[in-house]
Amino acid sequence: MPRISLDLLQQFVSAARLGNLSRAAEQANLTVSALSHQIRQLEQRLERRLFDRGPRGVQLTAEGRRLLEAVGHHFEGLDRAMTTYRCRREEALTLSASPGVMSSWLVPRLARLVAAHPELELNLQSSALLVDFERDAVDAAVRYGRGVWDGVESEHLFGEWIAPVASTALLERMRGTDPDDLGAWPLLGDPGNRWRDWFEQFGGTPPRRYVAQFDTTDALQRGALEGMGVALGRMVTARPLVEAGLLHVLGERYMPITEAYYLVYPPRSLEHEGLRIFRDWIRCEAEAYARGLADAAGRRAVAG
């Protein structure tokens, strides 16, 4: 059998995983015709049909699946191994954060970083998914959780507080209702079931049911903005809306929670000058933010 180039095998793996020649060709900067020619060339050399071609794309044959199982993981390993050696300029920094944290907390502060370090080039990626630092060309991320993730350095930035928030429209509708008697208000169920902890902490009678139950914080906050009901807002994303007058905190009680925000990065990023600059800056910003939030909420919070 004549020697088969790695390039042919790589194009096969890409098409097999995507199940779509157009997308695979775009990823490889090829025309669909050129990629199809390469796949047929590989099939001829192997004397095996690797794909069934149909109107909805391509599907692996049994022989194609066998080949993918045999070679696919090798390309994954090569890609991980080369991550460290990809061209990385010290002044360029790629950061990832969830959309809520990115827009509500990080971006409003970045003007100060850019002004202090105009040589820094930022590439910002918003995603609710955790970054795979072995696969993705990302230098650091801001994550929300308990600070324990495998294979990364993790630095605590600031904690999180929650408080009941409602729109102006809902306050008008519920005029005269005691803001501390939350069981009398329409409540929006949150992803972490924090209302249970809230009523255990502060007392009161929980409602028999929620007006609506949400599985993401962003959707929950949107429901509160639209006047559907009262949400337990995470202050990192809700506080800018409170300061803008779009949401209002009911009562004077805030509750700290166990999750917090962390700066995480792979060990390879420790030698990156851009990360060093960003890390020093975000530590100062996080410290100032935590002090401000504690002044606003800490004295009125009841410890859990």
CYANA upper distance limits for C-alpha pairs under 8 A (distance plus 0.5 A):
  1 MET  CA     45 ARG  CA      7.66
  1 MET  CA     46 LEU  CA      8.16
  2 PRO  CA     45 ARG  CA      7.58
  4 ILE  CA      8 LEU  CA      7.55
  4 ILE  CA      9 LEU  CA      8.13
  4 ILE  CA     42 LEU  CA      8.09
  4 ILE  CA     45 ARG  CA      8.13
  5 SER  CA      9 LEU  CA      7.24
  6 LEU  CA     10 GLN  CA      6.49
  7 ASP  CA     11 GLN  CA      6.78
  8 LEU  CA     12 PHE  CA      6.78
  8 LEU  CA     38 GLN  CA      6.79
  8 LEU  CA     39 ILE  CA      7.63
  8 LEU  CA     42 LEU  CA      6.97
  9 LEU  CA     13 VAL  CA      6.70
  9 LEU  CA     42 LEU  CA      8.21
  9 LEU  CA     71 VAL  CA      8.46
 10 GLN  CA     14 SER  CA      6.71
 10 GLN  CA     75 PHE  CA      7.86
 11 GLN  CA     15 ALA  CA      6.67
 11 GLN  CA     24 ALA  CA      8.06
 11 GLN  CA     28 ALA  CA      8.10
 11 GLN  CA     35 LEU  CA      7.80
 11 GLN  CA     38 GLN  CA      8.14
 11 GLN  CA     39 ILE  CA      7.89
 12 PHE  CA     16 ALA  CA      6.48
 12 PHE  CA     39 ILE  CA      6.81
 13 VAL  CA     17 ARG  CA      6.65
 13 VAL  CA     68 LEU  CA      6.88
 13 VAL  CA     71 VAL  CA      8.42
 13 VAL  CA     72 GLY  CA      6.64
 14 SER  CA     18 LEU  CA      6.66
 14 SER  CA     24 ALA  CA      6.31
 15 ALA  CA     19 GLY  CA      6.09
 15 ALA  CA     20 ASN  CA      6.56
 15 ALA  CA     21 LEU  CA      6.25
 15 ALA  CA     23 ARG  CA      8.45
 15 ALA  CA     24 ALA  CA      5.69
 16 ALA  CA     20 ASN  CA      8.29
 16 ALA  CA     58 VAL  CA      8.42
 16 ALA  CA     59 GLN  CA      7.90
 16 ALA  CA     60 LEU  CA      7.12
 16 ALA  CA     68 LEU  CA      7.91
 18 LEU  CA     23 ARG  CA      7.53
 18 LEU  CA     24 ALA  CA      6.99
 19 GLY  CA     57 GLY  CA      6.76
 19 GLY  CA     58 VAL  CA      5.93
 19 GLY  CA     59 GLN  CA      6.71
 20 ASN  CA     24 ALA  CA      6.75
 20 ASN  CA     57 GLY  CA      5.67
 20 ASN  CA     58 VAL  CA      6.48
 21 LEU  CA     25 ALA  CA      6.35
 21 LEU  CA     32 VAL  CA      6.78
 21 LEU  CA     35 LEU  CA      7.82
 21 LEU  CA     36 SER  CA      7.92
 21 LEU  CA     57 GLY  CA      7.52
 21 LEU  CA     58 VAL  CA      7.72
 22 SER  CA     26 GLU  CA      6.68
 22 SER  CA     31 THR  CA      8.42
 22 SER  CA     32 VAL  CA      6.15
 23 ARG  CA     27 GLN  CA      6.66
 24 ALA  CA     28 ALA  CA      6.75
 25 ALA  CA     29 ASN  CA      6.45
 25 ALA  CA     30 LEU  CA      5.33
 25 ALA  CA     31 THR  CA      6.23
 25 ALA  CA     32 VAL  CA      5.92
 25 ALA  CA     35 LEU  CA      6.47
 26 GLU  CA     30 LEU  CA      6.56
 26 GLU  CA     31 THR  CA      7.70
 26 GLU  CA     32 VAL  CA      8.46
 30 LEU  CA     34 ALA  CA      6.68
 30 LEU  CA     35 LEU  CA      6.85
 31 THR  CA     35 LEU  CA      6.83
 32 VAL  CA     36 SER  CA      6.53
 33 SER  CA     37 HIS  CA      6.68
 34 ALA  CA     38 GLN  CA      6.85
 35 LEU  CA     39 ILE  CA      6.78
 36 SER  CA     40 ARG  CA      6.69
 37 HIS  CA     41 GLN  CA      6.56
 38 GLN  CA     42 LEU  CA      6.75
 39 ILE  CA     43 GLU  CA      6.77
 40 ARG  CA     44 GLN  CA      6.62
 41 GLN  CA     45 ARG  CA      6.79
 42 LEU  CA     46 LEU  CA      6.67
 43 GLU  CA     47 GLU  CA      6.08
 43 GLU  CA     48 ARG  CA      5.73
 43 GLU  CA     49 ARG  CA      6.11
 43 GLU  CA     50 LEU  CA      6.88
 44 GLN  CA     48 ARG  CA      7.31
 48 ARG  CA     63 GLU  CA      7.39
 49 ARG  CA     61 THR  CA      7.52
 49 ARG  CA     63 GLU  CA      7.45
 49 ARG  CA     64 GLY  CA      7.75
 50 LEU  CA     60 LEU  CA      6.36
 50 LEU  CA     61 THR  CA      5.84
 50 LEU  CA     62 ALA  CA      8.08
 50 LEU  CA     63 GLU  CA      6.24
 50 LEU  CA     64 GLY  CA      4.61
 50 LEU  CA     65 ARG  CA      8.31
 51 PHE  CA     58 VAL  CA      6.52
 51 PHE  CA     59 GLN  CA      5.88
 51 PHE  CA     60 LEU  CA      5.02
 51 PHE  CA     61 THR  CA      5.76
 51 PHE  CA     64 GLY  CA      6.87
 52 ASP  CA     58 VAL  CA      6.13
 52 ASP  CA     59 GLN  CA      5.64
 52 ASP  CA     60 LEU  CA      6.65
 52 ASP  CA     61 THR  CA      6.69
 53 ARG  CA     57 GLY  CA      6.72
 53 ARG  CA     58 VAL  CA      5.07
 53 ARG  CA     59 GLN  CA      7.04
 54 GLY  CA     58 VAL  CA      6.50
 54 GLY  CA     59 GLN  CA      8.47
 60 LEU  CA     64 GLY  CA      5.49
 60 LEU  CA     65 ARG  CA      6.34
 61 THR  CA     65 ARG  CA      6.74
 62 ALA  CA     66 ARG  CA      6.84
 63 GLU  CA     67 LEU  CA      6.80
 64 GLY  CA     68 LEU  CA      6.69
 65 ARG  CA     69 GLU  CA      6.66
 66 ARG  CA     70 ALA  CA      6.74
 67 LEU  CA     71 VAL  CA      6.69
 67 LEU  CA     72 GLY  CA      8.35
 68 LEU  CA     72 GLY  CA      5.51
 69 GLU  CA     73 HIS  CA      7.75
 71 VAL  CA     75 PHE  CA      7.42
 72 GLY  CA     76 GLU  CA      7.12
 73 HIS  CA     77 GLY  CA      6.71
 74 HIS  CA     78 LEU  CA      6.74
 75 PHE  CA     79 ASP  CA      6.60
 76 GLU  CA     80 ARG  CA      6.76
 77 GLY  CA     81 ALA  CA      6.58
 78 LEU  CA     82 MET  CA      6.63
 79 ASP  CA     83 THR  CA      6.86
 79 ASP  CA    135 ARG  CA      7.52
 80 ARG  CA     84 THR  CA      8.38
 80 ARG  CA    134 GLU  CA      5.91
 80 ARG  CA    135 ARG  CA      6.04
 81 ALA  CA     85 TYR  CA      8.35
 82 MET  CA     86 ARG  CA      6.72
 83 THR  CA    134 GLU  CA      7.39
 83 THR  CA    135 ARG  CA      7.53
 83 THR  CA    136 ASP  CA      8.28
 83 THR  CA    137 ALA  CA      7.27
 84 THR  CA    268 ARG  CA      7.58
 88 ARG  CA     92 ALA  CA      7.63
 90 GLU  CA    272 HIS  CA      6.42
 90 GLU  CA    273 GLU  CA      5.86
 90 GLU  CA    274 GLY  CA      5.95
 91 GLU  CA    119 GLU  CA      6.82
 91 GLU  CA    120 LEU  CA      5.31
 91 GLU  CA    121 GLU  CA      6.39
 91 GLU  CA    273 GLU  CA      7.46
 91 GLU  CA    274 GLY  CA      5.67
 92 ALA  CA    120 LEU  CA      6.48
 92 ALA  CA    121 GLU  CA      5.05
 92 ALA  CA    122 LEU  CA      6.53
 92 ALA  CA    123 ASN  CA      8.04
 92 ALA  CA    274 GLY  CA      6.82
 93 LEU  CA    120 LEU  CA      7.85
 93 LEU  CA    121 GLU  CA      6.60
 93 LEU  CA    122 LEU  CA      5.59
 93 LEU  CA    123 ASN  CA      6.60
 93 LEU  CA    138 VAL  CA      8.41
 93 LEU  CA    139 ASP  CA      6.85
 93 LEU  CA    274 GLY  CA      6.23
 93 LEU  CA    275 LEU  CA      7.19
 94 THR  CA    122 LEU  CA      6.46
 94 THR  CA    123 ASN  CA      5.02
 94 THR  CA    124 LEU  CA      6.49
 94 THR  CA    125 GLN  CA      7.97
 94 THR  CA    137 ALA  CA      8.00
 94 THR  CA    138 VAL  CA      5.61
 94 THR  CA    139 ASP  CA      5.82
 94 THR  CA    140 ALA  CA      7.31
 95 LEU  CA    122 LEU  CA      7.87
 95 LEU  CA    123 ASN  CA      6.69
 95 LEU  CA    124 LEU  CA      5.58
 95 LEU  CA    125 GLN  CA      6.56
 95 LEU  CA    138 VAL  CA      6.61
 95 LEU  CA    139 ASP  CA      6.61
 95 LEU  CA    140 ALA  CA      5.67
 95 LEU  CA    141 ALA  CA      5.86
 95 LEU  CA    142 VAL  CA      8.35
 96 SER  CA    124 LEU  CA      6.51
 96 SER  CA    125 GLN  CA      5.15
 96 SER  CA    126 SER  CA      6.32
 96 SER  CA    127 SER  CA      7.39
 96 SER  CA    131 VAL  CA      7.89
 96 SER  CA    138 VAL  CA      7.59
 96 SER  CA    140 ALA  CA      7.01
 96 SER  CA    141 ALA  CA      4.98
 96 SER  CA    142 VAL  CA      6.94
 97 ALA  CA    101 VAL  CA      6.88
 97 ALA  CA    102 MET  CA      6.13
 97 ALA  CA    124 LEU  CA      8.50
 97 ALA  CA    125 GLN  CA      7.05
 97 ALA  CA    126 SER  CA      5.77
 97 ALA  CA    127 SER  CA      6.56
 97 ALA  CA    128 ALA  CA      7.81
 97 ALA  CA    141 ALA  CA      6.13
 97 ALA  CA    142 VAL  CA      5.54
 97 ALA  CA    143 ARG  CA      7.01
 98 SER  CA    102 MET  CA      6.44
 98 SER  CA    126 SER  CA      5.77
 98 SER  CA    127 SER  CA      5.33
 98 SER  CA    128 ALA  CA      5.20
 98 SER  CA    129 LEU  CA      8.10
 98 SER  CA    142 VAL  CA      8.20
 98 SER  CA    143 ARG  CA      8.03
 99 PRO  CA    103 SER  CA      6.60
 99 PRO  CA    126 SER  CA      5.40
 99 PRO  CA    127 SER  CA      6.46
 99 PRO  CA    128 ALA  CA      7.21
100 GLY  CA    104 SER  CA      6.30
100 GLY  CA    105 TRP  CA      8.34
100 GLY  CA    218 ASP  CA      7.36
100 GLY  CA    237 THR  CA      6.62
101 VAL  CA    105 TRP  CA      5.70
101 VAL  CA    106 LEU  CA      6.74
101 VAL  CA    236 VAL  CA      7.54
101 VAL  CA    237 THR  CA      6.96
102 MET  CA    106 LEU  CA      5.39
102 MET  CA    107 VAL  CA      6.29
102 MET  CA    126 SER  CA      7.10
103 SER  CA    107 VAL  CA      5.98
103 SER  CA    108 PRO  CA      7.69
104 SER  CA    108 PRO  CA      7.36
104 SER  CA    236 VAL  CA      7.47
104 SER  CA    237 THR  CA      5.84
104 SER  CA    240 PRO  CA      7.22
105 TRP  CA    109 ARG  CA      7.44
105 TRP  CA    236 VAL  CA      7.01
105 TRP  CA    237 THR  CA      7.53
106 LEU  CA    110 LEU  CA      6.85
107 VAL  CA    111 ALA  CA      8.17
109 ARG  CA    113 LEU  CA      7.87
109 ARG  CA    285 GLU  CA      8.41
110 LEU  CA    114 VAL  CA      6.71
111 ALA  CA    115 ALA  CA      6.53
112 ARG  CA    116 ALA  CA      6.67
113 LEU  CA    117 HIS  CA      6.46
113 LEU  CA    278 PHE  CA      8.28
113 LEU  CA    281 TRP  CA      7.41
114 VAL  CA    118 PRO  CA      5.63
114 VAL  CA    119 GLU  CA      8.48
114 VAL  CA    120 LEU  CA      7.40
120 LEU  CA    274 GLY  CA      7.32
130 LEU  CA    143 ARG  CA      8.39
131 VAL  CA    136 ASP  CA      7.38
131 VAL  CA    138 VAL  CA      8.06
131 VAL  CA    141 ALA  CA      7.96
132 ASP  CA    136 ASP  CA      6.17
133 PHE  CA    137 ALA  CA      7.37
133 PHE  CA    138 VAL  CA      6.78
133 PHE  CA    139 ASP  CA      8.16
133 PHE  CA    265 TYR  CA      8.24
133 PHE  CA    266 PRO  CA      6.92
139 ASP  CA    265 TYR  CA      6.69
139 ASP  CA    266 PRO  CA      7.74
139 ASP  CA    269 SER  CA      6.40
139 ASP  CA    275 LEU  CA      7.75
140 ALA  CA    263 LEU  CA      7.55
140 ALA  CA    264 VAL  CA      6.18
140 ALA  CA    265 TYR  CA      4.86
140 ALA  CA    266 PRO  CA      7.74
140 ALA  CA    269 SER  CA      8.06
140 ALA  CA    275 LEU  CA      7.99
141 ALA  CA    263 LEU  CA      6.37
141 ALA  CA    264 VAL  CA      5.83
141 ALA  CA    265 TYR  CA      6.87
142 VAL  CA    261 TYR  CA      7.20
142 VAL  CA    262 TYR  CA      6.07
142 VAL  CA    263 LEU  CA      5.23
142 VAL  CA    264 VAL  CA      6.74
143 ARG  CA    261 TYR  CA      6.12
143 ARG  CA    262 TYR  CA      5.74
143 ARG  CA    263 LEU  CA      6.95
143 ARG  CA    264 VAL  CA      7.44
144 TYR  CA    259 GLU  CA      7.14
144 TYR  CA    260 ALA  CA      6.08
144 TYR  CA    261 TYR  CA      5.04
144 TYR  CA    262 TYR  CA      6.83
145 GLY  CA    259 GLU  CA      5.21
145 GLY  CA    260 ALA  CA      6.02
145 GLY  CA    261 TYR  CA      7.01
145 GLY  CA    262 TYR  CA      8.20
146 ARG  CA    258 THR  CA      7.46
146 ARG  CA    259 GLU  CA      5.51
146 ARG  CA    260 ALA  CA      6.72
147 GLY  CA    154 SER  CA      6.80
147 GLY  CA    155 GLU  CA      8.18
147 GLY  CA    156 HIS  CA      7.71
147 GLY  CA    260 ALA  CA      8.00
147 GLY  CA    261 TYR  CA      8.32
147 GLY  CA    262 TYR  CA      6.96
148 VAL  CA    154 SER  CA      7.95
149 TRP  CA    154 SER  CA      8.18
151 GLY  CA    266 PRO  CA      7.28
151 GLY  CA    267 PRO  CA      8.48
152 VAL  CA    264 VAL  CA      6.73
152 VAL  CA    265 TYR  CA      5.96
152 VAL  CA    266 PRO  CA      5.11
152 VAL  CA    267 PRO  CA      6.94
153 GLU  CA    264 VAL  CA      5.93
153 GLU  CA    265 TYR  CA      5.89
153 GLU  CA    266 PRO  CA      6.48
153 GLU  CA    267 PRO  CA      6.99
154 SER  CA    262 TYR  CA      6.73
154 SER  CA    263 LEU  CA      6.30
154 SER  CA    264 VAL  CA      5.00
154 SER  CA    265 TYR  CA      7.40
155 GLU  CA    262 TYR  CA      5.83
155 GLU  CA    263 LEU  CA      5.64
155 GLU  CA    264 VAL  CA      6.87
156 HIS  CA    260 ALA  CA      7.88
156 HIS  CA    261 TYR  CA      6.80
156 HIS  CA    262 TYR  CA      5.05
156 HIS  CA    263 LEU  CA      7.04
157 LEU  CA    260 ALA  CA      8.06
157 LEU  CA    261 TYR  CA      6.03
157 LEU  CA    262 TYR  CA      5.61
157 LEU  CA    263 LEU  CA      7.10
157 LEU  CA    282 ILE  CA      8.45
157 LEU  CA    283 ARG  CA      7.03
157 LEU  CA    286 ALA  CA      5.99
157 LEU  CA    287 GLU  CA      7.84
158 PHE  CA    260 ALA  CA      6.52
158 PHE  CA    261 TYR  CA      6.10
158 PHE  CA    262 TYR  CA      7.85
158 PHE  CA    286 ALA  CA      6.50
158 PHE  CA    287 GLU  CA      7.70
158 PHE  CA    289 TYR  CA      8.34
158 PHE  CA    290 ALA  CA      6.34
159 GLY  CA    256 PRO  CA      8.07
159 GLY  CA    257 ILE  CA      8.13
159 GLY  CA    258 THR  CA      8.26
159 GLY  CA    259 GLU  CA      7.35
159 GLY  CA    260 ALA  CA      4.82
159 GLY  CA    261 TYR  CA      6.74
159 GLY  CA    290 ALA  CA      7.83
160 GLU  CA    234 ARG  CA      7.30
160 GLU  CA    235 MET  CA      7.23
160 GLU  CA    236 VAL  CA      7.55
160 GLU  CA    256 PRO  CA      6.48
160 GLU  CA    257 ILE  CA      6.53
160 GLU  CA    258 THR  CA      8.19
160 GLU  CA    259 GLU  CA      7.12
160 GLU  CA    260 ALA  CA      5.94
160 GLU  CA    261 TYR  CA      8.03
161 TRP  CA    234 ARG  CA      6.55
161 TRP  CA    235 MET  CA      6.29
161 TRP  CA    254 TYR  CA      6.82
161 TRP  CA    255 MET  CA      5.86
161 TRP  CA    256 PRO  CA      4.79
161 TRP  CA    257 ILE  CA      6.48
162 ILE  CA    232 LEU  CA      6.44
162 ILE  CA    233 GLY  CA      5.84
162 ILE  CA    234 ARG  CA      5.19
162 ILE  CA    235 MET  CA      6.36
162 ILE  CA    254 TYR  CA      6.25
162 ILE  CA    255 MET  CA      5.82
162 ILE  CA    256 PRO  CA      6.89
162 ILE  CA    257 ILE  CA      7.80
163 ALA  CA    232 LEU  CA      5.73
163 ALA  CA    233 GLY  CA      5.98
163 ALA  CA    234 ARG  CA      7.50
163 ALA  CA    235 MET  CA      7.90
163 ALA  CA    249 VAL  CA      7.08
163 ALA  CA    250 LEU  CA      8.12
163 ALA  CA    253 ARG  CA      7.13
163 ALA  CA    254 TYR  CA      5.40
163 ALA  CA    255 MET  CA      6.98
164 PRO  CA    230 VAL  CA      6.67
164 PRO  CA    231 ALA  CA      5.97
164 PRO  CA    232 LEU  CA      4.89
164 PRO  CA    233 GLY  CA      6.47
164 PRO  CA    249 VAL  CA      6.23
164 PRO  CA    250 LEU  CA      6.13
165 VAL  CA    224 ALA  CA      7.68
165 VAL  CA    230 VAL  CA      6.09
165 VAL  CA    231 ALA  CA      5.95
165 VAL  CA    232 LEU  CA      6.69
165 VAL  CA    233 GLY  CA      6.49
165 VAL  CA    247 LEU  CA      6.53
165 VAL  CA    248 HIS  CA      5.76
165 VAL  CA    249 VAL  CA      5.00
165 VAL  CA    250 LEU  CA      6.36
166 ALA  CA    170 LEU  CA      6.86
166 ALA  CA    171 LEU  CA      7.39
166 ALA  CA    224 ALA  CA      6.18
166 ALA  CA    225 LEU  CA      7.52
166 ALA  CA    227 GLY  CA      7.40
166 ALA  CA    229 GLY  CA      7.10
166 ALA  CA    230 VAL  CA      5.42
166 ALA  CA    231 ALA  CA      7.19
166 ALA  CA    247 LEU  CA      5.86
166 ALA  CA    248 HIS  CA      5.84
166 ALA  CA    249 VAL  CA      7.15
166 ALA  CA    250 LEU  CA      7.62
167 SER  CA    171 LEU  CA      6.91
167 SER  CA    224 ALA  CA      6.65
167 SER  CA    225 LEU  CA      5.86
167 SER  CA    226 GLU  CA      7.52
167 SER  CA    227 GLY  CA      5.90
167 SER  CA    230 VAL  CA      8.50
167 SER  CA    246 LEU  CA      6.64
167 SER  CA    247 LEU  CA      5.17
167 SER  CA    248 HIS  CA      6.69
168 THR  CA    172 GLU  CA      6.77
168 THR  CA    227 GLY  CA      8.16
168 THR  CA    246 LEU  CA      7.37
168 THR  CA    247 LEU  CA      7.15
168 THR  CA    248 HIS  CA      7.64
169 ALA  CA    173 ARG  CA      6.76
169 ALA  CA    227 GLY  CA      6.38
170 LEU  CA    174 MET  CA      6.54
170 LEU  CA    227 GLY  CA      5.62
170 LEU  CA    228 MET  CA      7.97
170 LEU  CA    229 GLY  CA      7.41
171 LEU  CA    175 ARG  CA      6.31
174 MET  CA    185 TRP  CA      8.18
177 THR  CA    181 ASP  CA      8.13
177 THR  CA    184 ALA  CA      7.99
177 THR  CA    185 TRP  CA      8.34
178 ASP  CA    182 LEU  CA      8.20
179 PRO  CA    250 LEU  CA      5.89
179 PRO  CA    251 GLY  CA      6.04
180 ASP  CA    250 LEU  CA      7.58
180 ASP  CA    251 GLY  CA      6.17
181 ASP  CA    185 TRP  CA      7.94
181 ASP  CA    204 GLY  CA      7.30
182 LEU  CA    187 LEU  CA      8.34
182 LEU  CA    204 GLY  CA      7.97
182 LEU  CA    205 THR  CA      8.36
182 LEU  CA    206 PRO  CA      8.09
183 GLY  CA    187 LEU  CA      8.40
183 GLY  CA    204 GLY  CA      7.32
183 GLY  CA    205 THR  CA      5.87
183 GLY  CA    206 PRO  CA      5.49
183 GLY  CA    207 PRO  CA      5.64
184 ALA  CA    207 PRO  CA      7.90
185 TRP  CA    229 GLY  CA      7.87
185 TRP  CA    230 VAL  CA      7.60
186 PRO  CA    210 TYR  CA      7.41
186 PRO  CA    211 VAL  CA      6.51
186 PRO  CA    228 MET  CA      8.13
186 PRO  CA    229 GLY  CA      5.38
186 PRO  CA    230 VAL  CA      6.65
187 LEU  CA    207 PRO  CA      8.29
187 LEU  CA    210 TYR  CA      5.84
187 LEU  CA    211 VAL  CA      6.35
187 LEU  CA    212 ALA  CA      8.16
187 LEU  CA    229 GLY  CA      5.57
187 LEU  CA    230 VAL  CA      5.22
187 LEU  CA    231 ALA  CA      6.80
188 LEU  CA    210 TYR  CA      6.04
188 LEU  CA    211 VAL  CA      6.18
188 LEU  CA    212 ALA  CA      5.81
188 LEU  CA    213 GLN  CA      6.47
188 LEU  CA    214 PHE  CA      7.91
188 LEU  CA    220 LEU  CA      7.63
188 LEU  CA    223 GLY  CA      8.27
188 LEU  CA    224 ALA  CA      8.21
188 LEU  CA    228 MET  CA      8.12
188 LEU  CA    229 GLY  CA      6.14
188 LEU  CA    230 VAL  CA      6.19
188 LEU  CA    231 ALA  CA      5.70
188 LEU  CA    232 LEU  CA      8.36
189 GLY  CA    193 ASN  CA      7.20
189 GLY  CA    195 TRP  CA      7.94
189 GLY  CA    210 TYR  CA      6.24
189 GLY  CA    211 VAL  CA      8.04
189 GLY  CA    212 ALA  CA      6.54
189 GLY  CA    213 GLN  CA      4.80
189 GLY  CA    214 PHE  CA      6.44
189 GLY  CA    220 LEU  CA      8.31
189 GLY  CA    231 ALA  CA      7.74
190 ASP  CA    194 ARG  CA      7.12
190 ASP  CA    195 TRP  CA      8.15
190 ASP  CA    213 GLN  CA      6.77
190 ASP  CA    214 PHE  CA      5.97
190 ASP  CA    215 ASP  CA      7.17
190 ASP  CA    216 THR  CA      7.99
190 ASP  CA    217 THR  CA      7.61
190 ASP  CA    220 LEU  CA      7.06
190 ASP  CA    231 ALA  CA      7.79
190 ASP  CA    232 LEU  CA      7.65
191 PRO  CA    213 GLN  CA      8.29
191 PRO  CA    214 PHE  CA      6.49
191 PRO  CA    215 ASP  CA      5.23
191 PRO  CA    216 THR  CA      6.45
191 PRO  CA    217 THR  CA      7.38
193 ASN  CA    197 ASP  CA      8.13
194 ARG  CA    198 TRP  CA      6.62
194 ARG  CA    232 LEU  CA      7.86
195 TRP  CA    199 PHE  CA      6.66
195 TRP  CA    206 PRO  CA      8.43
195 TRP  CA    232 LEU  CA      7.87
196 ARG  CA    200 GLU  CA      6.75
196 ARG  CA    206 PRO  CA      8.30
197 ASP  CA    201 GLN  CA      6.51
198 TRP  CA    202 PHE  CA      6.58
198 TRP  CA    203 GLY  CA      8.17
198 TRP  CA    255 MET  CA      8.05
199 PHE  CA    203 GLY  CA      5.26
199 PHE  CA    204 GLY  CA      6.39
199 PHE  CA    205 THR  CA      7.64
199 PHE  CA    206 PRO  CA      7.12
201 GLN  CA    302 VAL  CA      8.10
201 GLN  CA    304 GLY  CA      7.35
211 VAL  CA    228 MET  CA      8.02
211 VAL  CA    229 GLY  CA      7.51
214 PHE  CA    219 ALA  CA      7.00
214 PHE  CA    220 LEU  CA      6.06
215 ASP  CA    219 ALA  CA      8.01
215 ASP  CA    220 LEU  CA      8.15
216 THR  CA    220 LEU  CA      6.78
217 THR  CA    221 GLN  CA      6.60
218 ASP  CA    222 ARG  CA      6.74
219 ALA  CA    223 GLY  CA      6.72
220 LEU  CA    224 ALA  CA      6.98
220 LEU  CA    231 ALA  CA      7.24
221 GLN  CA    225 LEU  CA      6.79
221 GLN  CA    231 ALA  CA      7.31
221 GLN  CA    233 GLY  CA      7.35
221 GLN  CA    238 ALA  CA      7.99
222 ARG  CA    226 GLU  CA      6.76
223 GLY  CA    227 GLY  CA      7.01
223 GLY  CA    228 MET  CA      5.98
223 GLY  CA    229 GLY  CA      7.55
223 GLY  CA    231 ALA  CA      8.46
224 ALA  CA    228 MET  CA      6.18
224 ALA  CA    229 GLY  CA      6.06
224 ALA  CA    230 VAL  CA      6.40
224 ALA  CA    231 ALA  CA      6.33
224 ALA  CA    247 LEU  CA      8.28
225 LEU  CA    246 LEU  CA      7.42
225 LEU  CA    247 LEU  CA      7.11
233 GLY  CA    237 THR  CA      8.13
233 GLY  CA    238 ALA  CA      6.14
234 ARG  CA    238 ALA  CA      6.26
234 ARG  CA    239 ARG  CA      8.36
235 MET  CA    239 ARG  CA      5.35
236 VAL  CA    240 PRO  CA      8.27
237 THR  CA    241 LEU  CA      8.13
238 ALA  CA    242 VAL  CA      6.80
238 ALA  CA    247 LEU  CA      8.16
239 ARG  CA    243 GLU  CA      6.60
240 PRO  CA    244 ALA  CA      6.65
241 LEU  CA    245 GLY  CA      6.77
241 LEU  CA    246 LEU  CA      5.74
241 LEU  CA    247 LEU  CA      6.08
242 VAL  CA    246 LEU  CA      6.29
242 VAL  CA    247 LEU  CA      5.10
242 VAL  CA    248 HIS  CA      5.96
242 VAL  CA    249 VAL  CA      7.73
243 GLU  CA    247 LEU  CA      8.47
252 GLU  CA    300 ARG  CA      7.03
253 ARG  CA    297 ALA  CA      7.95
253 ARG  CA    300 ARG  CA      6.25
253 ARG  CA    301 ALA  CA      6.21
253 ARG  CA    302 VAL  CA      8.27
254 TYR  CA    297 ALA  CA      6.36
254 TYR  CA    298 GLY  CA      8.07
254 TYR  CA    300 ARG  CA      7.15
254 TYR  CA    301 ALA  CA      5.45
254 TYR  CA    302 VAL  CA      8.04
255 MET  CA    301 ALA  CA      6.11
255 MET  CA    302 VAL  CA      7.16
255 MET  CA    303 ALA  CA      7.90
255 MET  CA    304 GLY  CA      8.12
256 PRO  CA    301 ALA  CA      7.96
256 PRO  CA    303 ALA  CA      7.88
256 PRO  CA    304 GLY  CA      7.83
263 LEU  CA    279 ARG  CA      8.49
265 TYR  CA    269 SER  CA      6.88
266 PRO  CA    270 LEU  CA      8.06
268 ARG  CA    272 HIS  CA      8.32
269 SER  CA    275 LEU  CA      7.34
270 LEU  CA    275 LEU  CA      7.78
270 LEU  CA    276 ARG  CA      7.91
271 GLU  CA    276 ARG  CA      8.47
272 HIS  CA    276 ARG  CA      7.01
273 GLU  CA    277 ILE  CA      6.90
274 GLY  CA    278 PHE  CA      6.75
275 LEU  CA    279 ARG  CA      6.28
276 ARG  CA    280 ASP  CA      6.77
277 ILE  CA    281 TRP  CA      6.81
278 PHE  CA    282 ILE  CA      6.52
279 ARG  CA    283 ARG  CA      6.60
280 ASP  CA    284 CYS  CA      7.14
281 TRP  CA    285 GLU  CA      6.86
282 ILE  CA    286 ALA  CA      6.35
283 ARG  CA    287 GLU  CA      6.64
284 CYS  CA    288 ALA  CA      6.80
285 GLU  CA    289 TYR  CA      6.61
286 ALA  CA    290 ALA  CA      6.53
287 GLU  CA    291 ARG  CA      6.79
288 ALA  CA    292 GLY  CA      6.81
289 TYR  CA    293 LEU  CA      6.69
290 ALA  CA    294 ALA  CA      6.55
291 ARG  CA    295 ASP  CA      6.73
292 GLY  CA    296 ALA  CA      6.86
293 LEU  CA    297 ALA  CA      6.44
293 LEU  CA    298 GLY  CA      7.81
294 ALA  CA    298 GLY  CA      4.91
294 ALA  CA    299 ARG  CA      7.88
295 ASP  CA    299 ARG  CA      7.51
297 ALA  CA    301 ALA  CA      6.62
